[in-house]
Amino acid sequence: MLKVYKRKLLIGLMILLVLFALIFILALVDLQRGVPLFGTGLRYDVENVTVIILSILSIVKVIREIIKVEHQ
């Protein structure tokens, strides 16, 4: 039972990791093009850099969670 939970948790974390990586790449490409990612009303560079920083922090958090789950 615990193995099934652990496997599903790891799959979910890997999906989150890929999702945050895609958001990071999209924000980086839009920053280079000069287009805002979401169009929230902020300048495009402020918005995209904020999304990039939050994506990096989220990727680090997900990797830490994966390591924590693997070492239990």
C-alpha positions, -999 to +999 in steps of 0.1 A: +000+000+000+028+024+009+047+016-023+016+026-044+013+059-025+050+066-029+049+058-066+019+080-072+035+108-052+067+106-072+047+107-105+028+138-093+060+155-083+076+147-117+046+162-135+049+193-114+087+195-122+080+193-159+052+219-156+074+244-138+102+238-163+078+246-192+066+277-175+102+288-169+110+282-206+079+301-218+087+330-195+123+331-207+113+330-244+087+358-238+113+379-219+136+377-249+107+386-273+095+414-251+061+400-246+044+395-212+036+359-203+002+365-186-005+402-193-013+412-157-006+449-163+030+449-151+058+457-175+068+426-195+103+423-180+091+426-144+063+400-150+085+375-168+115+378-144+091+373-115+077+342-131+112+329-139+123+334-102+092+317-089+096+288-113+132+283-102+122+283-066+094+259-073+117+235-092+141+235-063+112+228-039+100+199-060+135+184-063+139+187-025+105+169-020+115+141-044+148+136-025+129+136+008+104+109-005+132+088-020+152+087+013+122+076+035 
